[in-house]
Amino acid sequence: MAFREIDDDLWEIIRKYLPSTKPHIGRPRRDPRGLINGILYVLTTGCTWHDVPEKYGTKSTVHRYHLELCERGAYQAIFLDLLQSGYEIRKVDLTHCSTDTKDIVAKKGDQPAMMAIRR
């Protein structure tokens, strides 16, 4: 799957859900658009964080930003806004989606994962 950086329309929707570029302590963050593109690069290509192109930031910076967005619930908010705003979903290629199941509870394989979740 080929990676494409986010366009200006998508950026206008996404940027309002991102944390400030100037944290309370420490030095300012890298360009958030570059960090988002780095995250999307990993998620789209399936590569490891180690393989993020340098133009998006270091692997640890991009990965930390991704974890922060997860903790803030930013991805859910962005997705809901995209749906509610009528963003042309054809611009987002959903043909190769996957789910990370590492957080699904299972007891040493004796119960199917879905049975463990329903409890």
NORKAKA-V697960 format. One record per residue. RES is the residue in three letters. SS is DSSP state (hx for helix, st for strand, lp for the rest). Layout:
# NORKAKA-V697960
res->RES ss->SS
res->RES ss->SS
This chain:
# NORKAKA-V697960
res->MET ss->lp
res->ALA ss->lp
res->PHE ss->lp
res->ARG ss->lp
res->GLU ss->lp
res->ILE ss->lp
res->ASP ss->lp
res->ASP ss->hx
res->ASP ss->hx
res->LEU ss->hx
res->TRP ss->hx
res->GLU ss->hx
res->ILE ss->hx
res->ILE ss->hx
res->ARG ss->hx
res->LYS ss->hx
res->TYR ss->hx
res->LEU ss->lp
res->PRO ss->lp
res->SER ss->lp
res->THR ss->lp
res->LYS ss->lp
res->PRO ss->lp
res->HIS ss->lp
res->ILE ss->lp
res->GLY ss->lp
res->ARG ss->lp
res->PRO ss->lp
res->ARG ss->lp
res->ARG ss->lp
res->ASP ss->lp
res->PRO ss->hx
res->ARG ss->hx
res->GLY ss->hx
res->LEU ss->hx
res->ILE ss->hx
res->ASN ss->hx
res->GLY ss->hx
res->ILE ss->hx
res->LEU ss->hx
res->TYR ss->hx
res->VAL ss->hx
res->LEU ss->hx
res->THR ss->hx
res->THR ss->hx
res->GLY ss->lp
res->CYS ss->lp
res->THR ss->lp
res->TRP ss->hx
res->HIS ss->hx
res->ASP ss->hx
res->VAL ss->lp
res->PRO ss->lp
res->GLU ss->hx
res->LYS ss->hx
res->TYR ss->hx
res->GLY ss->lp
res->THR ss->lp
res->LYS ss->hx
res->SER ss->hx
res->THR ss->hx
res->VAL ss->hx
res->HIS ss->hx
res->ARG ss->hx
res->TYR ss->hx
res->HIS ss->hx
res->LEU ss->hx
res->GLU ss->hx
res->LEU ss->hx
res->CYS ss->hx
res->GLU ss->hx
res->ARG ss->hx
res->GLY ss->lp
res->ALA ss->hx
res->TYR ss->hx
res->GLN ss->hx
res->ALA ss->hx
res->ILE ss->hx
res->PHE ss->hx
res->LEU ss->hx
res->ASP ss->hx
res->LEU ss->hx
res->LEU ss->hx
res->GLN ss->hx
res->SER ss->hx
res->GLY ss->lp
res->TYR ss->lp
res->GLU ss->lp
res->ILE ss->hx
res->ARG ss->hx
res->LYS ss->hx
res->VAL ss->lp
res->ASP ss->lp
res->LEU ss->lp
res->THR ss->lp
res->HIS ss->lp
res->CYS ss->lp
res->SER ss->lp
res->THR ss->lp
res->ASP ss->lp
res->THR ss->lp
res->LYS ss->lp
res->ASP ss->lp
res->ILE ss->lp
res->VAL ss->lp
res->ALA ss->lp
res->LYS ss->lp
res->LYS ss->lp
res->GLY ss->lp
res->ASP ss->lp
res->GLN ss->lp
res->PRO ss->lp
res->ALA ss->hx
res->MET ss->hx
res->MET ss->hx
res->ALA ss->hx
res->ILE ss->hx
res->ARG ss->hx
res->ARG ss->lp
